[in-house]
Amino acid sequence: MENYELVEKEKIEMMRFPSIEVLESTDLKQERLSNLNRALTLGNLEHNKIKILFEDEIGKKIVETTVWGVTDKRIILKQGVVIPIHRVHAVKI
């Protein structure tokens, strides 16, 4: 996590995300999805914050936040802020 820049959730709205998937392995993609669904449950039931390691067009970022929703393509955070799932490297619970 040392190569990731810590950002505030509110700054994510201004970021641009390329359409290229950041993970190559199917196993890593499955693990990411599993962790996102777990983070969603923890966020809705206990309002637990998790760390999302993602990448925008400039570089790698990390945000500590609560996951409010997960669609097939996006992670929904508080105040309607979204991160494309294909740009997420990992979810740390």
matplotlib code that plots the C-alpha trace (Angstrom):
import matplotlib.pyplot as plt

x = [0.0, 3.0, 2.8, -0.7, -1.7, -4.3, -7.3, -10.5, -13.7, -14.9, -12.0, -13.0, -15.8, -13.1, -11.0, -11.0, -10.9, -9.6, -11.6, -8.8, -9.1, -6.3, -6.3, -5.3, -6.0, -9.5, -8.8, -7.9, -11.1, -13.2, -11.4, -12.1, -15.8, -16.0, -14.3, -16.6, -19.7, -18.4, -17.5, -21.1, -22.6, -20.3, -21.0, -24.8, -25.0, -22.2, -21.1, -17.5, -15.0, -12.7, -9.8, -10.2, -7.0, -7.7, -6.2, -7.3, -5.6, -2.8, -1.9, -2.7, -4.9, -6.3, -9.5, -10.9, -14.7, -18.0, -19.4, -23.1, -23.7, -22.1, -23.4, -22.0, -19.7, -19.4, -18.8, -21.2, -20.0, -21.7, -23.2, -23.3, -19.6, -18.7, -15.5, -15.5, -14.8, -12.4, -10.1, -9.9, -6.7, -7.9, -10.3, -8.9, -11.4]
y = [0.0, 2.3, 3.1, 4.4, 8.0, 8.5, 10.5, 11.8, 10.3, 13.7, 14.0, 10.8, 12.6, 14.7, 11.7, 10.1, 6.4, 4.6, 1.6, -0.9, -3.6, -3.4, -7.1, -9.8, -13.0, -14.4, -15.5, -11.9, -10.6, -13.2, -12.3, -8.6, -9.2, -11.4, -8.7, -6.0, -8.0, -8.5, -4.8, -4.0, -6.2, -4.7, -1.2, -1.5, -3.5, -2.0, 1.1, -0.3, 1.5, -0.5, 0.5, 0.5, 0.4, 1.7, 3.5, 6.5, 7.9, 9.5, 6.8, 4.5, 5.8, 4.5, 5.6, 4.6, 4.6, 2.8, 0.8, 1.7, -0.4, -2.6, -3.0, -5.2, -2.3, 0.2, 0.6, 3.2, 5.2, 7.8, 10.8, 8.9, 8.8, 5.8, 3.9, 1.6, -2.0, -2.6, 0.0, -1.6, -3.4, -4.7, -4.2, -4.5, -5.2]
z = [0.0, 0.2, -3.6, -3.2, -2.6, 0.2, -1.1, 0.3, -1.0, -2.2, -4.6, -6.5, -8.3, -10.2, -11.2, -14.7, -15.1, -18.2, -19.5, -19.1, -16.4, -13.8, -12.9, -15.2, -13.2, -13.0, -9.4, -8.4, -10.1, -8.2, -4.9, -5.6, -6.2, -3.1, -0.9, -2.4, -1.5, 2.0, 2.3, 1.2, 3.9, 6.6, 5.4, 5.4, 8.7, 10.8, 8.8, 8.8, 6.8, 4.4, 2.2, -1.6, -3.6, -7.1, -10.0, -12.0, -15.1, -13.1, -10.7, -7.7, -5.0, -1.7, 0.0, 3.4, 3.2, 3.6, 0.7, 0.2, -3.0, -5.6, -9.1, -11.9, -12.9, -10.0, -6.3, -4.8, -1.9, 0.3, -1.6, -4.8, -5.4, -7.6, -8.5, -11.5, -10.4, -13.2, -11.8, -8.3, -7.4, -4.0, -1.2, 2.3, 5.1]

ax = plt.figure().add_subplot(projection="3d")
ax.plot(x, y, z, "-o")
ax.set_aspect("equal")
plt.show()
